[in-house]
């Protein structure tokens, strides 16, 4: 199964760099691709024009296959009253910074679902691999992408979601454990089962006919060998690549990830409106995992980004959405090429030992 997936993806090693929107870059993805893995771009936060430019740039930076990722969340109706209530909840934090919250908030990111302009761009550019987070597009979009020869992957946090991916006719399942950094790929946030990767992998190994890519807390080659031994066909790593100089992580993000703060990660919905794991900050600690006034994704994210922008201009990073998984303290500050070489060496050594 692993060899079959690697052949389908066109890569040499079972290592996929996670498509971290806002943190992954063309340079990072290209370095991973050129080292024999699958580099990825997180384009869920990009406009059609921005996504097209990044894909074109990555084609120039590598001749190897790569992955581009999109958000497939269900678009929620705009509720001005709820948005106002949430801004009122955040008002004291803005006041601490001698600032006012925005008068209103609007969706930060569009969903790929029914985004015909983005689909048309992908059919023109034909990236080798496209992956989906938060759900799936409709059958017409999937058929069009497959007719263009694009390999399709979907993220699952439960067996039910994996079965939906199988039924949709995709080529592989990204099994995201609760350990993973960033946004949970759960289709319906209120139904998050919070399965760890160990349990999820065992379920999918026995009940999912598609190749499975393991994601969540994987930081070293030894862990890659372990998830392959458990039936995964490849491993996806995100937090492991954040300290690479090629990532877009800013200085404060890197400083916190190198500090003892990396030992304290948590999942909360109050930053974006969807559950996501990151370095614990005041929003985690003081607003909890969920809040009754919280608007849906991505409206809540617009409010959190406004608060973080005000704070960061004053040198305060108490509200930063610094996404990171449970293995964050093990992140290594290496160029992506060197990190890939280390991961491959560790994986091969561990595989030989097994």
Steps between C-alpha positions, in 0.01 A plus 500: 500500500783739585684432175177541305431840658855621446476400135165673462632819662826476309723532807797303629447508876181467710529854640247774434546856623166619633331786310503758778313806375697811593813303593583275206674677212611429145859473623408248772286287271765501227774392740290206621409400145860519382605280793260224393194577712172672417511873568170680551347845478210598726283708266179509702565860599596611148300672228489339156770738379724437801457123471583508130817701560620259769437194283684660208791592729521147640507354149802718430669395827461124455436248225367252758135438598347719771174540690267799536238507772159669525238552771160341436303642793129558472437873461285625790248784475636830626347579839570867577352473848721206598803668346430809711468289815838344432665834445351610833661195666838598353459873576684488837805351325500778244458752786813364669683602184330842488319397185144437384376180338396526135148623433417175324658174387475320169605148390876484466517201267276369225419129483611295200150351492323660200802725428486461122770759437748309715403175329557655158844617609591152623384341176722744312806457725453128573701462821595133547318459834209684661390436858195612696447607862173544697305281257468437129382684190209362301517213246523734199813669638659165588423355156645805324825487700538127445432536127792746499724225640533651848547270801251588775542459878252570779555553873312278746487512880254209530412176324174659378691783332741250343204307362363822350836554329493143365142545376597825326760310297816673624841337484616513862407591857700729727432364849533798735540410866406733784873558561534698177567872493279745317137463412322174556379364167172390654207539259257615772684665794224419749549129423876484563580160655851618598660172395873467546707385205571159658132409525403660169773320307394162635139563399590610150757224448229239548203679345623744233594365154691814396864580581522687831737787578565541873502853648533620857799534730752347256834676541776245436579218260440245774136610520472476121616139522251431778194630313606309187529187713142566615371503144544858383638549149670832581535759775405868490704739716418864563640629828831328420554749215402826671852586620648445155630833366282450191175516699308826535491481882592840644764563767254493791351169382846348476602635841195348669543168321861482625394580856330304778170629359526223241414250776158660544274461199123485504200475274256789496227632270504855633778618270349410166155354564629145436706277729873545446811406701762762571734637762282585797428873520260726688211409273551133586544575868231763559232417241536123503433250224164647406290808585125546476533823301752358251408559135577238239813448294653710354323806645652438843842477336461852361442632852796308645728619222397859567583458870834337425588774250439772758697312766794405280552862395565566869736204537235285672444145376249387763231435237706355216364197313828311514383158385707204621451132580573304815849414376592870475796486746672260259504747209847542350641821359645364177473594133227291342749303288703408808188415700379271221838325492483450876141371490585257220809373685305453825214326320734262318694418818178439694355289220812283499471460878135394470 
